[in-house]
Amino acid sequence: QVQLVESGGGLVQPGGSLRLSCAASGFTFSSYAMNWYRQAPGKAREVVATISSAGGSRNYANSVKGRFTISRDNAKNTMYLQMNSLKPEDTAVYYCNQRDYWGQGTQVTVSS
């Protein structure tokens, strides 16, 4: 059974940093591309960043380019999202995704 469990969210001031983690189980993690999505209140869910199965290819939404870094550790079955220079508009629930599977989400709130 595929499980994706996010952690690392919280409340941070503008300009601050957070590191999200996604622990995966129930499938061969190293064989799948993985994605981070987010959903802000009243808005559609949007893709934030994607990473290929081996980690060699990464893509970012324009809104986070240069501030967020996606990475993965296939030995630990874990994906990460390092978020720097956070802005209030980054406030959302962040979700880990693999094809049709989703985690429960972790709340990120950027506020002074």
C-alpha positions in Angstrom: 0.0 0.0 0.0 1.4 3.3 -1.1 1.9 5.8 1.7 3.3 9.3 1.5 3.7 11.2 4.8 4.7 14.9 4.8 6.3 16.7 7.7 8.2 19.9 8.5 5.5 22.5 8.0 4.9 25.3 10.4 4.7 29.0 11.0 7.6 31.1 9.8 8.2 34.8 9.3 8.6 36.3 5.8 12.2 35.8 4.6 12.5 32.6 6.7 13.1 29.0 5.7 11.5 25.6 6.2 12.4 22.2 5.0 9.6 19.8 4.2 10.1 16.0 4.0 8.0 13.3 2.4 8.5 9.8 3.6 7.4 7.2 1.1 6.6 3.5 1.4 4.7 0.8 -0.3 6.4 1.1 -3.7 9.9 1.2 -5.3 10.7 4.8 -4.5 13.7 5.1 -6.7 11.7 4.1 -9.8 9.3 7.1 -9.7 9.4 10.8 -10.4 8.0 12.7 -7.4 6.2 16.0 -7.1 5.4 18.7 -4.5 2.1 20.5 -4.9 0.5 23.2 -2.8 -3.0 24.5 -2.3 -3.8 27.9 -0.8 -7.2 28.7 0.7 -9.7 29.3 -2.1 -7.2 28.4 -4.8 -6.6 25.4 -7.0 -3.9 22.9 -6.2 -0.7 23.8 -8.1 2.5 22.0 -8.8 5.5 23.5 -7.0 8.4 21.3 -8.0 9.1 18.0 -9.7 12.1 15.6 -9.5 13.0 12.7 -11.7 13.4 9.2 -10.3 17.2 9.5 -10.0 17.1 13.1 -9.1 18.9 14.4 -12.1 16.1 16.4 -13.5 14.2 19.0 -11.5 11.6 21.6 -12.5 10.0 24.4 -10.6 7.0 26.7 -10.8 8.1 30.2 -11.8 6.8 31.5 -8.5 9.4 29.5 -6.5 12.3 29.4 -8.8 15.5 30.4 -7.1 14.0 30.1 -3.6 12.9 26.5 -3.4 15.0 23.4 -3.9 13.6 19.9 -4.4 15.8 16.9 -3.6 15.5 13.2 -2.8 17.4 10.5 -1.0 16.5 7.2 -2.6 18.4 5.2 0.1 16.0 6.7 2.7 12.8 6.7 0.5 12.4 10.4 1.2 11.9 13.5 -0.8 12.6 17.1 0.5 11.6 20.6 -0.3 14.0 23.3 1.0 12.1 26.6 1.0 14.1 29.8 1.5 13.1 33.5 1.4 9.5 32.6 2.1 6.8 35.0 1.3 3.2 35.3 2.6 2.0 34.1 -0.7 3.7 30.8 -0.1 1.2 30.1 2.6 -0.6 26.8 1.7 -1.0 23.2 2.4 1.9 21.4 0.8 1.4 17.9 -0.6 3.7 15.1 -1.7 2.6 13.3 -4.9 3.5 10.3 -6.9 1.1 9.8 -9.9 -2.3 9.0 -8.3 -1.1 9.0 -4.8 -1.1 11.9 -2.3 0.0 12.5 1.2 -2.2 14.2 3.8 -0.4 17.5 3.5 1.5 19.8 5.8 0.5 23.4 6.5 3.0 26.1 5.8 2.1 29.6 7.1 4.3 32.6 6.3 3.3 35.5 8.5 4.8 38.2 10.7 
